[in-house]
Amino acid sequence: SVEFEDEISKEVERDISSIRGVIRSVSLGKKVYLDTVAEITTTEILEEIRKLGLKPVNLEIIAEQKHLGSS
């Protein structure tokens, strides 16, 4: 989840969900929970959020899953 100083509007949530690599975003108060593809890094997500003019104050990685193809 990414936490911000102020509550997140639906418009900002839509902007965040349009970031490359974000599959889904859900806002709950000051936090936005993200589902992302494995190919995008946390650093890249934060850079894109900052490009939107937003200033995250906290980042918490809740779970990371890697899906490996069968060989």
C-alpha positions in Angstrom: 0.0 0.0 0.0 1.0 3.6 -0.6 0.0 6.1 2.1 -0.4 9.8 1.4 -0.9 12.9 3.7 -4.4 13.5 2.6 -7.4 11.3 1.7 -7.2 10.1 -1.9 -10.0 11.2 -4.3 -11.4 8.8 -6.9 -9.8 11.0 -9.6 -6.3 10.5 -8.1 -7.1 6.7 -7.7 -7.9 6.6 -11.4 -4.6 8.4 -12.2 -2.7 5.9 -10.1 -4.4 2.9 -11.7 -3.3 4.2 -15.1 0.4 3.8 -14.2 2.1 1.2 -16.4 2.3 -2.1 -14.5 -0.6 -1.4 -12.1 -3.4 -4.0 -12.6 -5.8 -2.6 -10.0 -5.8 0.1 -7.3 -8.2 0.6 -4.4 -8.2 3.6 -2.2 -9.2 3.5 1.5 -8.8 6.9 3.2 -5.1 7.9 2.9 -3.9 4.6 1.6 -4.0 3.1 -1.9 -3.6 -0.6 -2.3 -2.1 -1.7 -5.6 -1.9 -5.0 -7.5 1.0 -4.8 -9.9 2.7 -7.0 -12.5 6.0 -8.6 -11.3 8.0 -6.7 -14.0 7.6 -3.3 -12.4 9.6 -2.4 -9.3 8.6 -0.5 -6.3 11.0 2.3 -7.2 9.4 2.6 -10.7 5.9 2.8 -9.1 7.0 5.5 -6.7 8.6 7.5 -9.5 5.4 7.4 -11.5 3.3 8.5 -8.5 5.7 11.4 -8.0 5.3 12.4 -11.7 1.6 12.7 -11.0 2.5 15.4 -8.5 1.7 13.2 -5.5 3.9 12.9 -2.5 3.7 9.5 -0.8 4.6 9.4 2.9 4.8 5.7 3.5 5.1 2.5 1.4 4.2 -0.9 2.8 4.7 -4.1 0.7 2.0 -6.4 1.9 2.8 -9.5 -0.3 4.9 -10.2 -3.3 4.1 -13.1 -5.5 6.1 -14.3 -8.5 4.3 -16.4 -11.0 6.7 -18.8 -12.8 5.7 -20.5 -16.0 5.9 -24.3 -16.1 8.7 -25.8 -18.2 
